Amino acid sequence: MSAPDSLPEGFTEFEMMSFGTMMLTEALFGFSLNVLTIIAFWKIKEIQTPGNFLILNLALSDCGICINAFIAAFSSFLRYWPYGSDGCQIHGFQGFLTALTSINCAVAIAWDRYHQYCSRQKLQWNSVFSMGLFAWCFAGFWSAMPLLGWGAYDYEPLRTCCTLDYTKGDSLILVCQ
């Protein structure tokens, strides 16, 4: 980890501040708009449909991504990761969990729209609850694997946030390919 006042190797002050500003902007706008989506779902009875429940799950997971971006922005302004190794593991897990859940929810929404268009039937509440639960559990399983030793979470090149360490070859992954 670099010292609090030094820049990560290979990056300029402008690049660090630009990254932090972009992440902060994304975090604030994204979080605000997703919270607005969540509030609208809970307040407006007409949009409380099974299909929109999947959008609620997408908004919840996207809020998690925005929280992750806010932490990365703060670290970028500091020019180093202030939360230590355990903080890196938590940040990596939380970011991977919410990113995978967002992807899973987008797939579920696409399948819902396809199903509705082709069969002219809407999904039922028990189906979308199962799909939402599956989206979160599936993401949780794969996000937990690096914490259990299959892969790892480590610093990104700016050393201001953490994600999957894609630079290390995992023997289990190599065998499966």
C-alpha positions as CSV (number, residue, x, y, z in Angstrom):
1,M,0.0,0.0,0.0
2,S,1.4,3.4,-0.9
3,A,1.9,6.2,1.6
4,P,-1.0,8.6,2.2
5,D,0.5,11.5,0.3
6,S,2.2,9.7,-2.6
7,L,0.6,8.8,-5.9
8,P,0.4,5.2,-7.1
9,E,3.2,4.4,-9.5
10,G,2.4,5.4,-13.1
11,F,-0.5,7.7,-12.3
12,T,-0.7,11.5,-12.2
13,E,-2.5,13.8,-9.8
14,F,-4.9,14.7,-12.6
15,E,-5.7,11.0,-13.2
16,M,-6.3,10.3,-9.6
17,M,-8.6,13.3,-9.1
18,S,-10.4,12.6,-12.4
19,F,-11.1,9.0,-11.4
20,G,-12.3,10.1,-8.0
21,T,-14.6,12.8,-9.5
22,M,-16.1,10.4,-12.0
23,M,-16.7,7.7,-9.3
24,L,-18.2,10.3,-6.9
25,T,-20.5,11.6,-9.7
26,E,-21.6,8.1,-10.6
27,A,-22.2,7.2,-7.0
28,L,-24.3,10.3,-6.2
29,F,-26.4,10.2,-9.3
30,G,-26.8,6.5,-9.4
31,F,-27.6,6.2,-5.7
32,S,-30.2,9.0,-5.9
33,L,-31.9,7.7,-9.0
34,N,-32.0,4.1,-7.7
35,V,-33.4,5.3,-4.3
36,L,-36.1,7.2,-6.3
37,T,-36.9,3.9,-8.1
38,I,-37.2,2.0,-4.8
39,I,-39.4,4.7,-3.2
40,A,-41.6,4.8,-6.3
41,F,-42.1,1.0,-6.1
42,W,-43.1,1.2,-2.4
43,K,-45.4,4.3,-2.7
44,I,-47.2,3.7,-6.0
45,K,-49.5,0.7,-5.8
46,E,-50.0,0.6,-9.6
47,I,-46.4,-0.3,-10.3
48,Q,-46.2,-3.0,-7.6
49,T,-46.3,-5.8,-10.2
50,P,-44.3,-9.0,-10.3
51,G,-42.2,-7.7,-13.3
52,N,-41.4,-4.5,-11.5
53,F,-40.3,-6.5,-8.4
54,L,-37.3,-7.6,-10.6
55,I,-36.6,-3.9,-11.3
56,L,-36.7,-3.3,-7.5
57,N,-34.1,-5.9,-7.1
58,L,-32.0,-4.3,-9.8
59,A,-32.3,-0.9,-8.1
60,L,-31.2,-2.4,-4.8
61,S,-28.2,-4.1,-6.2
62,D,-27.3,-0.9,-8.2
63,C,-27.4,1.0,-4.9
64,G,-24.8,-1.4,-3.6
65,I,-22.6,-0.7,-6.6
66,C,-23.0,3.1,-6.0
67,I,-21.9,2.6,-2.4
68,N,-18.9,0.7,-3.6
69,A,-18.1,3.6,-6.1
70,F,-18.4,6.2,-3.3
71,I,-15.8,4.3,-1.2
72,A,-13.5,4.1,-4.3
73,A,-14.0,7.9,-4.9
74,F,-13.1,8.7,-1.3
75,S,-10.0,6.5,-1.5
76,S,-9.0,8.1,-4.8
77,F,-9.2,11.6,-3.3
78,L,-6.9,10.3,-0.4
79,R,-4.6,8.7,-3.0
80,Y,-4.5,5.4,-1.1
81,W,-6.6,2.6,0.3
82,P,-7.2,3.5,4.0
83,Y,-9.2,0.4,5.1
84,G,-6.5,-2.2,5.2
85,S,-6.6,-5.8,3.9
86,D,-9.8,-6.7,5.6
87,G,-11.5,-3.6,4.2
88,C,-10.2,-4.7,0.8
89,Q,-11.8,-8.1,1.2
90,I,-15.2,-6.6,2.2
91,H,-15.1,-4.0,-0.6
92,G,-14.2,-6.6,-3.2
93,F,-17.0,-9.0,-1.9
94,Q,-19.6,-6.3,-1.8
95,G,-18.7,-5.0,-5.2
96,F,-18.7,-8.4,-6.8
97,L,-21.9,-9.4,-5.0
98,T,-23.8,-6.3,-6.2
99,A,-22.4,-6.4,-9.7
100,L,-23.3,-10.1,-10.2
101,T,-26.7,-9.5,-8.8
102,S,-27.3,-6.6,-11.2
103,I,-26.3,-8.8,-14.1
104,N,-28.6,-11.6,-12.8
105,C,-31.5,-9.2,-12.4
106,A,-31.0,-7.7,-15.9
107,V,-31.2,-11.3,-17.2
108,A,-34.3,-12.0,-15.2
109,I,-36.0,-8.8,-16.5
110,A,-35.1,-9.7,-20.1
111,W,-36.5,-13.2,-19.6
112,D,-39.7,-11.7,-18.0
113,R,-40.1,-9.4,-21.0
114,Y,-39.5,-12.2,-23.5
115,H,-41.9,-14.6,-21.7
116,Q,-44.6,-11.9,-21.6
117,Y,-44.1,-11.1,-25.3
118,C,-44.1,-14.7,-26.5
119,S,-46.7,-16.3,-24.2
120,R,-48.8,-13.2,-23.5
121,Q,-48.7,-14.2,-19.8
122,K,-47.2,-12.3,-16.9
123,L,-45.1,-13.9,-14.3
124,Q,-46.6,-14.6,-10.9
125,W,-45.3,-13.3,-7.6
126,N,-44.0,-16.7,-6.5
127,S,-41.9,-16.9,-9.7
128,V,-40.4,-13.5,-9.4
129,F,-39.6,-14.0,-5.7
130,S,-37.8,-17.2,-6.6
131,M,-35.9,-15.4,-9.4
132,G,-34.9,-12.5,-7.1
133,L,-33.8,-15.0,-4.4
134,F,-31.8,-17.0,-7.0
135,A,-30.2,-13.8,-8.3
136,W,-28.9,-12.8,-4.9
137,C,-27.9,-16.4,-3.7
138,F,-26.1,-17.2,-7.0
139,A,-24.2,-13.9,-6.8
140,G,-23.5,-14.5,-3.1
141,F,-22.1,-18.0,-3.8
142,W,-19.6,-16.8,-6.4
143,S,-18.7,-13.7,-4.4
144,A,-17.9,-15.8,-1.4
145,M,-15.6,-18.1,-3.3
146,P,-12.5,-15.7,-3.2
147,L,-13.0,-15.4,0.5
148,L,-12.9,-19.1,0.8
149,G,-9.7,-19.5,-1.2
150,W,-10.9,-20.0,-4.7
151,G,-9.5,-16.8,-6.3
152,A,-8.8,-13.7,-4.3
153,Y,-9.7,-10.0,-3.9
154,D,-6.9,-7.5,-4.2
155,Y,-6.2,-3.9,-5.0
156,E,-6.9,-2.5,-8.5
157,P,-4.0,-0.7,-10.3
158,L,-4.8,2.7,-8.8
159,R,-4.8,1.0,-5.3
160,T,-7.9,2.9,-4.3
161,C,-10.4,0.1,-4.5
162,C,-10.5,-3.7,-4.6
163,T,-11.9,-6.3,-6.9
164,L,-11.2,-9.9,-8.1
165,D,-7.5,-10.5,-8.5
166,Y,-7.4,-11.5,-12.2
167,T,-3.6,-11.5,-12.4
168,K,-3.2,-14.7,-10.4
169,G,-3.8,-18.0,-12.2
170,D,-5.9,-20.3,-10.0
171,S,-5.1,-24.0,-10.6
172,L,-8.8,-25.0,-10.4
173,I,-9.7,-22.4,-13.1
174,L,-6.8,-23.6,-15.3
175,V,-7.9,-27.2,-15.0
176,C,-11.5,-26.4,-16.0
177,Q,-10.4,-24.4,-19.1
